[in-house]
Amino acid sequence: MIKKCLFPAAGYGTRFLPATKSMPKEMMPVVNKPLIEYGVEEAIEAGLDGMCLVTGRGKNTLFDHFDKNYELEHQISGTNKEDLLVDIRHLMDTASFTYIRQREMKGLGHAILTGRELIGDNPFAVVLADDLCVNEEGPGVLAQMVALYKQFRCSIVAVQEVPKEDIHKYGVISGEVIKDNIFRVDDMVEKPEPGTEPSNLAIIGRYILTPDIFELIENTEPGKGGEIQITDALLKQAKTGCVLAYKFKGKRFDCGSVDGYIEATNYCYENIYLKDKQKTELGKHSTQKSEEA
């Protein structure tokens, strides 16, 4: 079954300059955690334990974040600040992290192909960390997709309905509804010209891919923007086999844009951070009362 998750993280993050001049966009914090950490948490929740990061120049902080910082931990050992490292320690203990560098920026398809050596001949997930997905009412988006893969055993892309004025910014699918929120893809277009989009269902940064996708990418010519597009390779796969699109349960924030990043920060602060803080304080209060009793 699926055990590995690929994180393409080699891009420059130019929409956030100058912040991303020296800091990877994947390390930008949403409240108190970087985007990449949210993605790893989602992958672990889905049952995956092999995190494979495709990085680029200037991305060393991604290596450091999922490694032990002896000086920091020594300084805060025995203080209340030590509790703040519980979550990241859990991730480091639960998952393994491997890295490979994408030497040239040739598109998402090329980034995924670069990770082939880390993935091997296995089905795998792909998470784009700047698409932050949350689902407070049930399993995360990736867990939903892994469950679907167990049933259908084919590549799956996550989609959501997008306003017509924004659809040209995305890869877009059309397909036949096979059951609630699941479509069998028959067409897929990367950033269609306004008025030519096949539907309003846009692909977002969550994928389950079967290993034959690597050969398809190798034989895919550069497409939109002169880049090797994963949508072009997936369309080939859909024409010769089966690719599903899944309209997921939950919220998605485009943290590659300033507006989406601010929206995600506000949402996570109000609906995740404050609730977790309240639970922690209640737990400490209950423990203190028990000790006094």
For each residue, the residues with C-beta under 8 A, 3 or more apart:
1: 47 123 146 150
2: 46 47 48 122 123 124 125 146 149 208
3: 47 48 49 50 122
4: 48 50 51 52 118 119 122 124 125
5: 39 40 43 46 48 50 51 52 124 125 126 127 142
6: 52 53 54 112 115 118 119 124 125 126 127
7: 26 36 39 40 51 52 53 54 126 127 128 129
8: 11 54 102 108 111 112 115 126 128
9: 24 26 36 53 54 55 56 59 62 129
10: 54 55 56 59 101 102 105 111 114
11: 8 25 56 105
12: 20 25 56 105
13: 16 17 19 20 24 25 28 130 256
14: 17 20
15: 256 257 258
16: 13 19 20 25 28 256 258 261
17: 13 14 20 21
18: 21
19: 13 16 23 28
20: 12 13 14 16 17 23 24 25 28
21: 17 18
22: 58
23: 19 20 27 28 61
24: 9 13 20 27 28 36 58 59 61 62
25: 11 12 13 16 20 28 35 130 256
26: 7 9 34 35 36 39 59 62 129 130
27: 23 24 34 35 36 61 62 65
28: 13 16 19 20 23 24 25 34 35 255 261
29: 32 33 34 35
30: 33 34 35 38 132 255 261 264 265 268
31: 265 268 269 272 273
32: 29 84 273
33: 29 30 37 38 87
34: 26 27 28 29 30 37 38 65
35: 25 26 27 28 29 30 38 39 129 130 132 255
36: 7 9 24 26 27 39 40 53 62 65 129
37: 33 34 40 41 65 87 88 91
38: 30 33 34 35 41 42 129 132
39: 5 7 26 35 36 42 43 127 128 129 132
40: 5 7 36 37 43 44 51 66 91 95
41: 37 38 44 45 87 91
42: 38 39 45 46 127 133 140 141 142 143
43: 5 39 40 46 48 51 95 125 127 142
44: 40 41 47 48 49 91 94 95
45: 41 42 139 140 142 143
46: 2 5 42 43 125 139 140 142 143 145 146
47: 1 2 3 44 143 146
48: 2 3 4 5 43 44 51 95 125 142 146
49: 3 44 94 95 96
50: 3 4 5 95 96 98
51: 4 5 7 40 43 48 66 95 96 97 98
52: 4 5 6 7 98 99 100 115 118 119 124
53: 6 7 9 36 62 97 98 99 100
54: 6 7 8 9 10 99 100 101 102 111 112 114 115 118
55: 9 10 59 62 63 99 100 101 102
56: 9 10 11 12 59 101 102 103 105
57: 101
58: 22 24
59: 9 10 24 26 55 56 62 63
60: 63 64
61: 23 24 27 64 65
62: 9 24 26 27 36 53 55 59 65 66 99
63: 55 59 60 66 67 99
64: 60 61 67 69
65: 27 34 36 37 61 62 88
66: 40 51 62 63 88 91 92 97
67: 63 64 92
68: 73 92
69: 64 72 73
70: 73 74
71: 74 75
72: 69 75 76
73: 68 69 70 76 77 82 85
74: 70 71 77
75: 71 72
76: 72 73 79 81 82 85
77: 73 74 82
78: 82
79: 76 82
80: 83
81: 76 84
82: 73 76 77 78 79 85
83: 80 86 280
84: 32 81
85: 73 76 82 88 89
86: 83 89 90
87: 33 37 41 90 91
88: 37 65 66 85 91 92
89: 85 86 92 93
90: 86 87 93 94
91: 37 40 41 44 66 87 88 94 95
92: 66 67 68 88 89 95 97
93: 89 90
94: 44 49 90 91
95: 40 43 44 48 49 50 51 91 92
96: 49 50 51
97: 51 53 66 92
98: 50 51 52 53 118
99: 52 53 54 55 62 63
100: 52 53 54 55 114 115 117 118
101: 10 54 55 56 57 114
102: 8 10 54 55 56 105 106 110 111 114
103: 56
104: 110
105: 10 11 12 56 102 110
106: 102 109 110 111 222 227 228
107: 110 111 222 223 225 227 228 229 230
108: 8 111 112 128 227 228 229 230
109: 106 112 113 217 220 227 228 229 230 232 233
110: 102 104 105 106 107 113 114 217 227 228
111: 8 10 54 102 106 107 108 114 115
112: 6 8 54 108 109 115 116 126 209 213 214 217 230
113: 109 110 116 214 217 218 228
114: 10 54 100 101 102 110 111 117
115: 6 8 52 54 100 111 112 118 119
116: 112 113 119 120 214
117: 100 114 120
118: 4 6 52 54 98 100 115
119: 4 6 52 115 116 122 124 211 214
120: 116 117 211
121: 211
122: 2 3 4 119 211
123: 1 2 149 208 209 210 211
124: 2 4 5 6 52 119 208 209 211
125: 2 4 5 6 43 46 48 142 145 146 206 207 208 209
126: 5 6 7 8 112 205 206 207 208 209
127: 5 6 7 39 42 43 131 142 205 206
128: 7 8 39 108 131 204 205 206
129: 7 9 26 35 36 38 39 132 205 255
130: 13 25 26 35 205 254 255 256
131: 127 128 204 205 206 252 253 254 255 256
132: 30 35 38 39 129 252 253 255 264 268
133: 42 140 141 142 158 204 206 248 250 251 252 253
134: 140 250 251 253 267 268 271 272
135: 138 139 140 141 144 248 249 250 251
136: 250 271 272
137: 249 250
138: 135 144 249 250
139: 45 46 135 143 144 147
140: 42 45 46 133 134 135 143 144 250
141: 42 133 135 144 145 158 206 248 249 250 252
142: 5 42 43 45 46 48 125 127 133 145 146 206
143: 42 45 46 47 139 140 146 147
144: 135 138 139 140 141 147 148 246 248 249 250
145: 46 125 141 142 148 149 156 158 206 208 246 248
146: 1 2 46 47 48 125 142 143 149 150 208
147: 139 143 144 150 151
148: 144 145 151 152 156 182 208 244 246
149: 2 123 145 146 152 153 154 156 208
150: 1 146 147 153
151: 147 148
152: 148 149 156 242 244
153: 149 150 210
154: 149 210 241 242 243 244
155: 207 208 209 210 213 234 237 242 243 244
156: 145 148 149 152 207 208 243 244 245 246
157: 171 173 185 203 206 207 234 243 244 245 246
158: 133 141 145 203 204 205 206 207 245 246 248
159: 173 183 201 202 203 204 245 246 247 248
160: 201 202 204 247 248 252
161: 200 201 202 247
162: 166 167 169 170 200 201 202
163: 166 167 200
164: 167 197 200
165:
166: 162 163 169 170 202
167: 162 163 164 170 172 192 197 200 202
168: 191 192 193 194 197
169: 162 166 191 202
170: 162 166 167 191 202 203 204
171: 157 188 189 190 191 202 203 229 230 231
172: 167 188 189 192 197 198 199 200 201 202 203
173: 157 159 183 185 187 188 198 199 201 203 245
174: 183 185 186 187 188 198 199 201
175: 183 184 185 186 187 245
176: 183 184 186
177: 182 183
178: 182 183 184 244
179: 182
180:
181: 246 247 248 249
182: 148 177 178 179 244 245 246 247
183: 159 173 174 175 176 177 178 201 244 245 246 247
184: 175 176 178 242 243 244
185: 157 173 174 175 188 234 235 238 243 244 245
186: 174 175 176 238
187: 173 174 175 198 235 238
188: 171 172 173 174 185 203 231 232 234 235 238 243
189: 171 172 192 196 197 198 231
190: 171 223 224 229 231 232
191: 168 169 170 171 224 225
192: 167 168 172 189 196 197 198
193: 168 196
194: 168 197
195:
196: 189 192 193
197: 164 167 168 172 189 192 194 200
198: 172 173 174 187 189 192
199: 172 173 174
200: 161 162 163 164 167 172 197
201: 159 160 161 162 172 173 174 183 245 247
202: 159 160 161 162 166 167 169 170 171 172
203: 157 158 159 170 171 172 173 188 231 245
204: 128 131 133 158 159 160 170 252
205: 126 127 128 129 130 131 158
206: 125 126 127 128 131 133 141 142 145 157 158 248
207: 125 126 155 156 157 158 230
208: 2 123 124 125 126 145 146 148 149 155 156
209: 112 123 124 125 126 155 213
210: 123 153 154 155 213 237
211: 119 120 121 122 123 124 214
212: 215 216 237
213: 112 155 209 210 216 217 230 233 234 237
214: 112 113 116 119 211 217 218
215: 212 218 219
216: 212 213 219 220 233 234 236 237
217: 109 110 112 113 213 214 220 228 230 233
218: 113 214 215
219: 215 216 236
220: 109 216 217 223 228 229 232 233 236
221: 228 232
222: 106 107 226 227 228 229
223: 107 190 220 227 228 229 231 232
224: 190 191 227 229
225: 107 191
226: 222
227: 106 107 108 109 110 222 223 224
228: 106 107 108 109 110 113 217 220 221 222 223 232 233
229: 107 108 109 171 190 220 222 223 224 232 233
230: 107 108 109 112 171 207 213 217 233 234
231: 171 188 189 190 203 223 234 235
232: 109 188 190 220 221 223 228 229 235 236
233: 109 213 216 217 220 228 229 230 236 237
234: 155 157 185 188 213 216 230 231 237 238 243
235: 185 187 188 231 232 238 239 243
236: 216 219 220 232 233 239 240
237: 155 210 212 213 216 233 234 240 241 242 243
238: 185 186 187 188 234 235 241 242 243
239: 235 236
240: 236 237
241: 154 237 238
242: 152 154 155 184 237 238
243: 154 155 156 157 184 185 188 234 235 237 238
244: 148 152 154 155 156 157 178 182 183 184 185
245: 156 157 158 159 173 175 182 183 185 201 203
246: 144 145 148 156 157 158 159 181 182 183
247: 159 160 161 181 182 183 201
248: 133 135 141 144 145 158 159 160 181 206 252
249: 135 137 138 141 144 181
250: 133 134 135 136 137 138 140 141 144
251: 133 134 135 267
252: 131 132 133 141 160 204 248
253: 131 132 133 134 260 261 263 264 267
254: 130 131 257 259 260 261
255: 28 30 35 129 130 131 132 260 261 264
256: 13 15 16 25 130 131 260 261
257: 15 254 260 261
258: 15 16 261 262
259: 254 262 263
260: 253 254 255 256 257 263 264
261: 16 28 30 253 254 255 256 257 258 264 265
262: 258 259 265 266
263: 253 259 260 266 267
264: 30 132 253 255 260 261 267 268
265: 30 31 261 262 268 269
266: 262 263 269 270
267: 134 251 253 263 264 270 271 272
268: 30 31 132 134 264 265 271 272 273
269: 31 265 266 272 273 274
270: 266 267 273 274
271: 134 136 267 268 274 275
272: 31 134 136 267 268 269 275 276
273: 31 32 268 269 270 276 277
274: 269 270 271 277 278
275: 271 272 278 279
276: 272 273 279 280
277: 273 274 280 281
278: 274 275 281 282
279: 275 276 282 283
280: 83 276 277 283 284
281: 277 278 284 285
282: 278 279 285 286
283: 279 280 286 287
284: 280 281 287 288
285: 281 282 288 289
286: 282 283 289 290
287: 283 284 290 291
288: 284 285 291 292
289: 285 286 292 293
290: 286 287 293
291: 287 288
292: 288 289
293: 289 290
